[in-house]
Amino acid sequence: MKIECEYCHKRVEQGGIGRHHKTKACLTSQGRIVVDSAYECEWCGEGFQRADVHKKHVTRCKHKDRALHTSTEDRLRMRIRSLESELASRDSVLMFRDSEIEEHDAIIAKLELENKLLQKEISVLKACPPVVNNITNNNIRVDKFVVQEYAKDNFVPLTEGLLKECLSVGVDPMLLLRGPEAVAQLILETSLEGRDKFACTDASRSVCHWKEIDHTVITDMKMKKLMPRLVRPIYGAYSAAWRSDTDISTDEYQAVGEVVSRLRSISVGKDVRSKYYNALARQIMDAKCDLLYMVDEEGDWIERDEES
């Protein structure tokens, strides 16, 4: 049952008249001083005397909805920016990996081409039966198994240290201007001096043999495996002498520098096809064919002299 408030004339339930008399509107009608609100909305700042009214207001406050909506939008914007940054980072990683894949594909294609060439050379060698004591002018072929057995027992391993020690002669950068023949002669007189280090058993097909430090006999085509090892100490000594030589002219300095650059490519195995490399290898192989030990009819090794 509702009754009328004697102060503000608002109709309220009879049981709630006492609580109504404490409301702000009724206190104003009563002429009483309104104290500070006991409860304040954290979203809009409106004050309330009663906890239940304050709680009810907070659930439907428009300022709260607006603030929460704005906060959600901010979080979404931050999340979008974070995802965009992560996506850009992944794109850069993918681009880097794509470039790596292209480099690897180029390396694989190069290796496949080299493998095809080696397979072709192997098939040519297999088609030609081994011949013992077949001697022609600078075209000597010996059964490779006979040579390997002899090399295993008699050859000196061609280690990096041995080749570096052999190059103890005076270093003159001007020697490099005399062409690959001069460099080949230097190798023959130092690193490959003697008859117990290297043998070319088929100059026409560029088949060579030498021994590793573990006493494994290496069969080398065109000296591709041995040549970088032979040239490295020469490149090291002559490049240092070339850089420190102040007595040569500018043109000579540049010309020697070009040869030093060529030797560097050979020393790291990047140059095995140039005219310079072929001339260098050919000079060494032809010289070592002339110094080759051969096998007589009884299977004993004999030295090849000029008359034979």
Secondary structure in CASP SS format (residue, H / E / C, confidence):
PFRMAT SS
TARGET T0000
AUTHOR 0000-0000-0000
METHOD secondary structure of the structure
MODEL  1
M C 1.00
K E 1.00
I E 1.00
E E 1.00
C C 1.00
E C 1.00
Y C 1.00
C C 1.00
H C 1.00
K C 1.00
R E 1.00
V E 1.00
E E 1.00
Q H 1.00
G H 1.00
G H 1.00
I H 1.00
G H 1.00
R H 1.00
H H 1.00
H C 1.00
K C 1.00
T C 1.00
K H 1.00
A H 1.00
C H 1.00
L H 1.00
T H 1.00
S H 1.00
Q H 1.00
G C 1.00
R C 1.00
I C 1.00
V C 1.00
V C 1.00
D C 1.00
S C 1.00
A C 1.00
Y E 1.00
E E 1.00
C C 1.00
E C 1.00
W C 1.00
C C 1.00
G C 1.00
E C 1.00
G E 1.00
F E 1.00
Q C 1.00
R C 1.00
A H 1.00
D H 1.00
V H 1.00
H H 1.00
K H 1.00
K H 1.00
H H 1.00
V H 1.00
T H 1.00
R H 1.00
C C 1.00
K H 1.00
H H 1.00
K H 1.00
D H 1.00
R H 1.00
A H 1.00
L H 1.00
H H 1.00
T H 1.00
S H 1.00
T H 1.00
E H 1.00
D H 1.00
R H 1.00
L H 1.00
R H 1.00
M H 1.00
R H 1.00
I H 1.00
R H 1.00
S H 1.00
L H 1.00
E H 1.00
S H 1.00
E H 1.00
L H 1.00
A H 1.00
S H 1.00
R H 1.00
D H 1.00
S H 1.00
V H 1.00
L H 1.00
M H 1.00
F H 1.00
R H 1.00
D H 1.00
S H 1.00
E H 1.00
I H 1.00
E H 1.00
E H 1.00
H H 1.00
D H 1.00
A H 1.00
I H 1.00
I H 1.00
A H 1.00
K H 1.00
L H 1.00
E H 1.00
L H 1.00
E H 1.00
N H 1.00
K H 1.00
L H 1.00
L H 1.00
Q H 1.00
K H 1.00
E H 1.00
I H 1.00
S H 1.00
V H 1.00
L H 1.00
K H 1.00
A H 1.00
C C 1.00
P C 1.00
P C 1.00
V C 1.00
V C 1.00
N C 1.00
N E 1.00
I E 1.00
T E 1.00
N C 1.00
N C 1.00
N E 1.00
I E 1.00
R E 1.00
V C 1.00
D C 1.00
K H 1.00
F H 1.00
V H 1.00
V H 1.00
Q H 1.00
E H 1.00
Y H 1.00
A H 1.00
K H 1.00
D H 1.00
N H 1.00
F C 1.00
V C 1.00
P C 1.00
L C 1.00
T C 1.00
E H 1.00
G H 1.00
L H 1.00
L H 1.00
K H 1.00
E H 1.00
C H 1.00
L C 1.00
S C 1.00
V C 1.00
G C 1.00
V C 1.00
D C 1.00
P H 1.00
M H 1.00
L H 1.00
L H 1.00
L H 1.00
R H 1.00
G C 1.00
P H 1.00
E H 1.00
A H 1.00
V H 1.00
A H 1.00
Q H 1.00
L H 1.00
I H 1.00
L H 1.00
E H 1.00
T C 1.00
S C 1.00
L C 1.00
E C 1.00
G C 1.00
R C 1.00
D C 1.00
K C 1.00
F E 1.00
A E 1.00
C E 1.00
T E 1.00
D E 1.00
A C 1.00
S C 1.00
R C 1.00
S C 1.00
V E 1.00
C E 1.00
H E 1.00
W E 1.00
K E 1.00
E C 1.00
I C 1.00
D C 1.00
H C 1.00
T C 1.00
V E 1.00
I E 1.00
T E 1.00
D E 1.00
M E 1.00
K C 1.00
M C 1.00
K C 1.00
K C 1.00
L C 1.00
M H 1.00
P H 1.00
R H 1.00
L H 1.00
V H 1.00
R H 1.00
P H 1.00
I H 1.00
Y H 1.00
G H 1.00
A H 1.00
Y H 1.00
S H 1.00
A H 1.00
A H 1.00
W H 1.00
R H 1.00
S H 1.00
D C 1.00
T C 1.00
D C 1.00
I C 1.00
S C 1.00
T H 1.00
D H 1.00
E H 1.00
Y H 1.00
Q H 1.00
A H 1.00
V H 1.00
G H 1.00
E H 1.00
V H 1.00
V H 1.00
S H 1.00
R H 1.00
L H 1.00
R H 1.00
S H 1.00
I H 1.00
S H 1.00
V C 1.00
G C 1.00
K C 1.00
D C 1.00
V C 1.00
R C 1.00
S C 1.00
K H 1.00
Y H 1.00
Y H 1.00
N H 1.00
A H 1.00
L H 1.00
A H 1.00
R H 1.00
Q H 1.00
I H 1.00
M H 1.00
D H 1.00
A H 1.00
K H 1.00
C H 1.00
D H 1.00
L C 1.00
L C 1.00
Y E 1.00
M E 1.00
V E 1.00
D C 1.00
E C 1.00
E C 1.00
G C 1.00
D C 1.00
W E 1.00
I E 1.00
E E 1.00
R C 1.00
D C 1.00
E C 1.00
E C 1.00
S C 1.00
END
